[in-house]
Amino acid sequence: MNFFIRKQNQPVHLYRTAIVDIGSNSVRLVVFSGPRRNPALIFNEKVMAGLGRSLAETGTIDEASMTRAILALERFRVVAREMDVDETVCVATAAVRDASNGEEFTRRVAALGLDITILSGEDEARTSAMGVLSAIPDADGIVGDLGGGSLDLARVADGQVHETATLPLGVLRAAAIRRSDASALPRKLKTMVEAYPWLSQHRGKPFYLVGGSWRAFARLDMHLTAYPLRVLHQYHIDTARPEAVLAGFRAMDRDAVRQATGLAPSRIETLTDAIALLRLMQRHLDPSEFVVSSFGLREGLLYARMDEDVRQRDPLLVATERFGQLQSRFAEDSLPLFEWIAPVFPDDPPHWQRWLMAACHLSDVAWQASPDFRAERGLEIALHGNWVGIDVIGRSMIGQALYTNFGGGPRPFPLDQHVAPEPMLDRAIGWGLAMRLAQRLGAGTHDVLRRTALRRNGDTLELVLNGADKALLGEVVERRLRRLAQYLGLRARAI
């Protein structure tokens, strides 16, 4: 499909999809634009309407919450129109699905001109799990999407969603149960979990955390552990941490929590109940670890619309390639750079080579920055870019390669506590020095890399130049060749 659409008064723009997500806790508008496999999020707004707040006690959506949601949705409709979106997808989940006055709410939404789809519990669980797979293609475990009205569970493995379950026990319902009888929550959850025997068959697997309340838990854990890289996606949490985070939360006043994490007061209110549900699920699943996914239902809706060949594309490489071409001087194909560098590092495992390819895509992104801050700019893009399909170790290696490539030198980049082991950073420094040599040899262009070669020959690193390309061997090129060879423990020679 061609995603470049011509419109009146706007000659060319990338295809834009708006997702309106009507949840039990919040209503949200997100707008995506860009490559279908991993489009960029260009707008994100939520209103904590609390549609499921009274559900456990009255079985209805209260009027104040309904009015707040309708006002937000009316704004979202106008915003989407002003952004000239090509497609709007509007879905509702547990609160609207389960409330006795859910049909009334649906009619009011339809009157705004929004075509609303109410997802079944199975659809919600499957779609959230597909969102996880879109961002963590090799996920193998149980996905848990905690909303205000339900906890949706799915088994994922081999790029597929298998069994699913929906427990009518979201964070707002759990809060209502705990207020009336704190001892009732474990009993209710146990009964619900036992209705799905497949859950006990996959104990010991990672538990992938989806949903704002569990992301809030992860943010607080980052603060309490002074984690140096504040990237939530694929943040790994030890199974002993929920109890420690709960203790830390109870020791802090609410203003301190808000200042440390940036969480909204409504999220802070649900933290205790979210952690309580996580600890109970831990008893039943005995997971090996918790892994946070920033992708869930909304991204799953996009992923479900993709053709299979689009799904098979690597989300990290798609995103870094597009970003690199937009930010680079010449918007060149990065494959020649990768193929020029990779033979120097023949023992790198496949996942390292994939990170090197991503680094090559980003190898020219900092040239628009001040020369004094190019190394820091390259590092910042790698560490804090909106990448998926990569964990913090991979981000660190790409960041180190770019930091060195843009002049940071053959030393680890400055961070209070590096999350990648020293041998991995050492390898990435080697990548960066090789990229730096290539950048100087061809002045950032890649045609010359197709005509030349960088290779190991015994204890020598050889730069092979042919014909007229020998004129490219200047003083600076020779110096960068020697620096790379010295770092690798080799001699340098240009032939």
Residue, then its C-alpha position, 0 to 999 in steps of 0.5 A: m500500500n502506498f502511504f503517501i496520500r495527496k490531498q487538497n491544500q496539502p500536496v503530500h503527507l504520510y498516512r495518519t491514523a487516529i486511535v480513540d481508546i475509551g478505557s475504564n480509567s482514561v479516554r485517550l487520543v493517539v495519532f500515528s504517522g509514518p511507516r506502517r510497520n512502526p509509525a511515529l506517535i505524533f499526538n497523545e492526549k488523555v483524560m482520566a474520566g474514570l468510567g469504571r470508577s463506580l462499576a463495582e458498586t453500582g454496575t453503571i457509569d456515573e453521570a459525572s464520568m460519562t459527561r467528562a468522557i463525552l466532552a473529551l471525545e468531542r475535543f478529540r474528534v475536532v483535533a483529529r479533523e484538524m490534523d487531517v487524519d486519514e483513518t479514525v479507529c474508536v474502541a471501548t473496553a471493559a467499562v462500556r462493555d459491562a456497564s448497564n448504561g453502556e448503550e446510553f454512553t455508546r449512543r452519545v458517542a455515536a452522536l458525536g460522529l465517532d464510529i465506536t466498536i466495543l471490544s469483547g474481553e477476548d478481543e481486548a486481550r488478543t489486541s493488547a498482546m498483538g501490541v506487545l508482539s509488534a514491539i517485542p517480536d520474540a516475546d515468550g510468556i504471558v501478557g497482562d494488560l491491567g486497565g481500570g475495569s479488567l485484567d486481560l491475559a494472553r499467552v504469546a510465543d513464536g510471534q503469535v497470540h495463543e490462549t487469552a483470558t479476561l478477568p473482570l478485576g481492573v485496578l478500579r474494581a480491585a480498589a472497590i473490593r479492597r475498600s469493602d473487604a481487603s481479604a476478598l481480593p485474593r479469593k476472587l482472583k484465585t477463583m478467576v485464574e483457576a477458570y483458565p488452566w492454561l495459565s498454570q501451564h506456563r509458569g516461570k515465563p516472563f510476565y509482560l506488563v501493559g497498562g498505565s497503572w503498571r507503567a506507574f509501578a515501573r516508573l517508581d521502581m526506576h526512581l527507587t533504584a536510581y536507574p540511569l536510563r529512564v526508558l520504560h519499554q522493555y524495562h526488566i524488573d526482578t520479581a522481588r521488587p513489587e514488595a520493595v516498591l510498595a514499601g518505598f511508596r508508603a514511605m513517600d508523601r504523594d508530592a514526592v512521588r509526583q515530583a520523582t516520577g511525573l505521575a498524575p495524581s490519579r495514577i498515584e491513587t491506583l498504585t497500591d491496588a496495581i501493586a496488589l494485583l501484580r503481587l497476586m498474579q505473581r503467586h499464580l504465574d511465578p514469572s521469571e521476571f517482569v518486562v514492561s511494554s509501552f505498546g499495548l491495545r492501541e498499537g495492537l489495533l495498528y498491528a492487526r491491520m498490517d499485511e503479513d509481509v509488513r509485520q515481518r519487517d524489523p521494527l527497530l531497523v524500519a524506525t532507525e532507517r527512516f529517522g536516519q534518512l530524515q536527519s542525515r546530510f545525504a539520505e543514503d542507503s546505510l547497507p554499504l556502511f554496514e557491509w564495509i564495517a561488519p567483516v572487521f567484527p566477524d565474531d559478533p553474534p546476530h543480535w549485535q550485528r542487528w544493533l550495528m545495522a541500526a547504528c549505521h542507519l543513525s550514523d549521520v544524525a548529529w551533523q545538524a547539531s553544534p560540533d561541540f555537542r555532536a557526540e552527546r546528540g548521537l548518544e541522546i538519539a540512541l538512548h532516548g529515541n522512540w525505538v522498539g524491538i530493543d532493550v536498554i543493553g542494545r540502546s547502550m551499544i548503539g549509543q556508545a557507537l554513535y558517541t564514539n562516531f561523532g567524536g566522543g573518543p574511545r572511552p565509555f560514554p558518560l553515565d552514572q551507571h552503565v547498563a551494558p557490560e564493559p566488553m559490550l561497550d568495548r565492541a561498540i567503541g570499535w564499531g564507532l571508530a570504524m564508522r568514524l573512519a568510513q565517514r571521513l573516507g567518503a565524506g559521509t557518502h557511501d558510493v566509495l564504500r562500495r568500491t573499497a574494503l576494510r578487512r582483517n588480514g592476520d594481525t593487520l587491519e587493511l584499507v583497500l583502495n583501488g585506482a583513483d580512490k587512492a587519492l582519498l587516503g589523506e592524513v586524517v583518514e590514515r590517522r583514523l585507520r591507525r586509531l581503529a587498528q590500535y584499538l583492535g590490537l592490530r597493525a594498520r596498512a593502506i593498500 
